[in-house]
Amino acid sequence: MNKEGPTRPFAAADALRQLAPADWARFGAEQIAYIRPVLVDGNPAVAIHAADGTQIGAAPDASLATAAILQHEMLPVLVH
């Protein structure tokens, strides 16, 4: 029996807390995307951003933006 088993998730969390802001910016940049509402030519739209904040696309609504993220084999995530 591994006595470190229950504490292992906490060790991973501690390691993530040690990441510098620049490391977080690169974390998942090619695998994770998020969406946010924007205006394009005065019309509501949804911008698609890579994990590092780079805008990589736009769509007319959230469902199409999510579909585009999934079509490009990325993981859509919620950002608060």
Secondary structure, 3 states (H helix, E strand, C coil): CCCCCCCHHHHHHHHHHCCCHHHHHHCCCCCEEEEEEEEECCEEEEEEEECCCCEEEEECCHHHHHHHHHHCCCEEECCC
